[in-house]
């Protein structure tokens, strides 16, 4: 078979790698926004262009007789590239624009949950007027999360007690979101602040059937000890299907919520084929939905695809055919740790265009993996982009060993880069387990 991967980050590198290593050994093609050397190495053909240009993507797919496309980035889904590919006869793993609205329009997602009485929905309100938003902030005692309704690359959400000091700053941020049209939809969502531990639960969806993946915990803040500004994600870890602080019945509840969402979309005439990534907060009252994403997480895709034992190409075939109920999806119970090496100054003033050196052979000898992200390669030399540069994955029977492997492998990447050394460590994970114990009242 012939597969097309659209996108060029570490997430898309992981997708291309999983397809390339499928037992059926399909030919993999890539339509990238930057020259990702990791993807270029494993793809039959890879081109650089505008991934939101439907005509260009479709032409490349048709030229190479692509049979299934897999879309990585949220902005590509928002641009309707899945619609264009399906219309051109190329089945696509990645929802059409109307279904991807679950991510690119937070107001739509919350109202869908409200209309269909879906569990796990926090108190919320969506506003085009800052004064009206301020009233809900006051009603919720100032303990809120403020979110632009549209896409902001994971950097638009601010929470009182973290990025915002109090209700006054929350109201100021509402005015900023609306006055600058942050997210592009002219709307701000106010939600009650949720207390607990966040986790990512990604699922395969074929329009009817939902197949869950292992839980992952991402780390959004830039610096060790969970300090600094929000980023696209500095790294993540997994410990088999469950994380140390989630119970089996809570995992099942999260899956049930995703199933309710898929059924709700279907009831409204929207067929969802692709990935639904639920960001959940485990609270004293059980799992609550922080948000839904319409694609794999980045970095979380690297954690789960490394663990996938079922042939990924086959999973994709069942998703587009709507026959996922016939396919058992199996993951290894090993632990994984991903750490991103990012340019100095990231996320505010990243050192772009700096030379990066990677000793891939030494990393491979450790049993670790390298995934390329925001980098460019010119005449065999690698340069940093303006976002996260290189992701390193360690995998082992224990979280402790996976973290050690990952950290050791990071030492073989040289350049003006930094990373969070604490991701996946016993101290940080233990602190989160203890926090969840206190949240539950233990």
N, C-alpha and C positions, 0 to 999 in steps of 0.2 A: 504494500500500500504506500501511498504518498501523503504525507502530512505537512501542513503549513503551520508554523508558529508565528504569531504576530506580536511584536514587542521585542525589547532588547535588554532587559534588566536581568538580574540574577534569577528572578522568578522564572523568566522565559528561558534562561539557560537551563534551569532545573527541569522545566517542561520538555525542552528539546532533548536533554540527556535521557530522561525517562522514556521518551518515545524511541530514541536511538538504541537504547538497551533492551527494548521489548523483544520477546522471543521471536516474533515475526520479522524483526529487523526491517522496519519500513524505511523508505527514503524520507528524510526530514528536510524541509525547506524553511527559510526564515525571511520575514519582511521586518526589518529592524529600523529603529530611529537613530541608532548610532552603531558604529562598527564594533560589535561584541566579538572579541577573538575566540572566546570559548564556544559560542554558537557557530561561528564560521568554521571552526575546526571539525565539528561533527555534522554539519549540514551539507547536503549535496550542492545546494546553491543558497546564497544569502545575499540580499540586497539591502541598501540603506535608502530610506525614503520617508515620506510623511505617513505614519501609520494610521492617521485619521483620514487619509485620502482614499475613499472607497474605490474609486476607479482604478487607482494604481495597485491597490491590494488585490482586487479581483483580477486584473490583467495578469499579475504575477502568478496568481493561483491557477488561472486557466492555461497560461503558457506552459506550466509545469504539470498539468493534468492532476492537480491536487484533489484528493478524495475526501479528506477531512481537515478542517482548520481548527486550531486551538488559539484562543485569544487570551492574552495576559493582562494588559493594563485596563483600568477602569475608564480612562478617557477614550480609549478606542471603542469600548462598548457603548459609551454615551454617544459617540459619533455615528452609531448605527452600522458599523462595519459588519457585524453578524448578519444584519438584514440584507446587506448587499451581497454577501457571500452566499447565503441561502437562496436569494433570488437568482444568483448565477449558477445554481446547482451544486454548490459546495457546502455540504452539511458542516455545521460549526458547533464546537464545544465552547460555549459562551453565549449568554442570552441575547436575544434581540433587544433593541433599544427600549421598547415598552416594558420588557421584563427587567432589564438592567436598571430601570428607574428605581428599583428597590434600593440601589446604592446612590445613584446620582441625584435623587430627590428625597431627602430625609423626611420632608413633610408627607410625601406620598406613602413612604414606608410606615410611618406612625399612624396615619389615617387608615391604612389597610389593616393594621393590627386592631385598631379601634372598631372599624366597621365589622370585622369578623370575630370580635371578642377573643383575640389570640392572647394566650398567656404571656406573662413576662413584660408587658408594656408599662413603662413608668408613666407618672403624670407628666403631661407635656402640653405645649401650645405652640402654634406656628404663627408668625406675625410679619407683616410688612411695615408695621408702624412701631417705632421704638418705645413710645409712651405706653402703648398697650402691652408690649413685652415686659416693660418695667412693672406693670401691675401684677403680672403673674410671678415675677421675681419676688415681689413683696409678699404675695400670698404663700409662696413656698419658703418664706422665712429667709430669703437670700441664699439658701443652700441649693444651688442650681448648676447645671451645665449649659453653656451657651454654644450653639452650633450653627454655622452657616448651613442652609438647606442643601446647597450644591456641593460639588467636589472641591476639595482644597488640598489634595495630596496627603491627607492624614495629618495636616498641621493646623486646621482651623478651629478645632474644638478647644474651649477653655472652661475650666472648672473652678468654682469658688473653693478656696482652700489650697489650690495648687497654682494655676497660672493667674488666677484672680483673687484679690485679697478679700473682697466683700461684695455686698449687693451693689454698692455704688460703682465699683469697677465693672461688675457684670453689666450694668446698664450702659456704661460708657462703651463697653465692647459691643453691645447690641447696636448702638448708634454707629460704631465703626463698620460693623458688618453690613449694615443697611446702606450707609452713605457711600461706601466703596463698592457695593454690589459684590461682596466677597462670596465666592461660590457660583456667581452668575445667575442666580434665580431670584434675587431681590427679596429674600425671605430669611428670617432667623428662627430657629427652633429653641425653645426654652424647655428644659427637662429637669425634673427633680434630681438632685445629686444622689447617686447610688453609692452605698458603702459596702465594700467587700473586696474580692479579688477578681480581676479580669482574666478571661481566657478566650482563646480562639478555637472554635469548632467548625472545621470545614467539611462540606458534604458534596458528594456527587449527586446530581439531580437530572432526571430524564423527562421531567414534566409531570410524573406521577410518583415514582419511587425515589426515596432518599437513602443514600448509603453514607454513613458517618465515617470520618477519619479520626485518627488519634488527636486528642486535645493538645494544644500548644499554648505556651505563654510567651507573648511578645514583650519587648521592653522599648517603649516609645521615647523616654527621656534621654537626652544626649550623654549625660555623664554618670559615672559610677555612683551608687547610692541613690539612684533614681532622682537625680538633680539635673537642672538645665532645661533647655527648651524642648518642645515636642519635635520629633523627627519622623521620618518615614518608617522608623523601626531600626534599632541598633543591634538586634539579635533576638534569639528565641530558644526555647528548650522544650523537649517532650520526654515523657517517661513511660512510653507504651500508650495504651488507649486512654488511660486516666492520668491526670496530674496528681501530685501528692496531696492537694487540698480539695479535690473534687470526689464526691461519692458516686457510686454507680447509678443511683436513682436520679441524681442531679444531671448526669450525662444523658440519661434516657429522657429527662424532661427537656433538655436542650434540643435533642433530636426531634421530639414531639412538636416543639415550637416551630422548627424548620418545616416539618411535614404540614403543619397547619398553614404556614405561609404559602407553601407550594399549592395546597388545596384552595386557598383563598384566591391566589392569582388565577388558577385554572377556572374557578367559579366566575371570575370576571373576564374570562376569555383570553387569558394570557398564558401561553405555553412557555415554561421555563426549562431550558436545556443548558446545562453547564455546571458551574460551581456556585454554591451559596456558602458564604463564609459568615458565620454568626459570631459577632463579638458579644460575649456574655459577661455580666457581672454576677458572681455568686454572692448573694446577700443572705441575711438572716431569714428572709422570706422565700429563699430559693433563687433560681436563675432569673435574671432580668436581662432584657435585650438592650445593649448599648447601641448597636447598629448592625445593619446587614451590609455585606459587600457582595458584589456579583461576580467574583473571580477568586482565584487563589490569593492568599496573603503573601506579602513579601516582607519578612523572610519566611513565613510559616510554610510556604510551598516546599522549601528545601527540606524542612524537617519531615514532612509527611511523604513526599515522593521518594525520599531515601529509604523509607520504611515499607513502601508498597511492594508486596510480593506478587500480587496479581498483575498480569500483563497490562500495562497502562494503555497501550494501543487498543487492546480489546475493550477496556473500560470505556474509552472514547467512542468506540463503535457502538456499544450498547447505549450510551447516552444519546447519541444522535438518532439512533433507531427507536428509542423509547422502550427498550427491552432490558433495562437495568435490573428489573425484578428477577430475570433469569441468570444474573451474573453474581456470584459470590465474590466479594472484595475483601482481600486479606492483607493485613499489615504485620510486620515484625513487631515484637514487644520490646525491642531494644530502645535505649535512650539516645537522644540526639541533642546537640548544642550547636547553634549557629551564632557566629559573631561577625558583625560587619566592620570592616576597616574603612574609615571615612576620611575625607580631606581635612587637614587642620583648618579650624575656623567654621566647620560645618555645625549647625545648619545655616547660620547667618551669613558668614563670609568665607565660603569654602575656597581653599587654595586650588584653583582649577589649572589644568595644564602642567601639573608637576609629574616628573618621571616616577614610574613605579616599577620595581623589580620583584619578580615572583619566582621562587625556586619550587616549581611544580613537582619535580622528582622527589625532593625531600618531603614535601607535603604528602605525596602519594605513599611514600614508604611508611609514614605514620598511620596510614589507613584513613586519612582525612580527604575531604573534597574541596576544590576551589570553584567558586561560581563568580563570573564576571558581571559587573553591573554598569555603573556610570563611568565608563572608561572609553578611551579611543586608542587605536593602534595605528601608528604611522611608521612605515619602513621597519617593522619589527620591534618598535619601541612602544611601550605602554604609557599612556598619560591619564591622569585623573580628570574626571568630569566635574560637574558642579554639585553632584549628589553622592550617594553612597557608592564606593568604588568596588570593593572586593568582599565577598562573603566566604567564610570558611565554615565547613561542617565537620563536626566530630561525631562519631557514632560508636557505641559500645554497649556492653551488657548492663553497665551501671551509669548513672548520671555523672558520678564523680570521675569515672574514666573518660566518658565522652567529653566532659569539660576540659580535662587535662590534655586530651588529644587535640581538641580545638585550639586551646591556648598555645600549645607548643607549635602547632601548625602556623598560627598567626605570626610567629617569630621569623618565618621564612618569607614574609612579605615586607619589602623595604620601600620607604618613601615618606613624604610628609603626610602621614596618616596617623589616626588614633583609633582605638576601639575600647569598648567597655569590657574590662577584664573580669568583672564580677558576674556576668551573665552565666547562669547554670551552676554557680558555686554553691556549696553547702550552706554558707552563711546567708546568702541572699534568698535562696529557696526556703531555707528554714525560717527566715523572718516572715516570709509570706504565708507559710503554713501556720505559724503562730498567730499572725494577724487574723487569718480565717477562723482559727479556734476562738479568738476573742469576739469576732463578729457573731459567731454562732452562740456566744454566751458561755463558752467552756472555760 
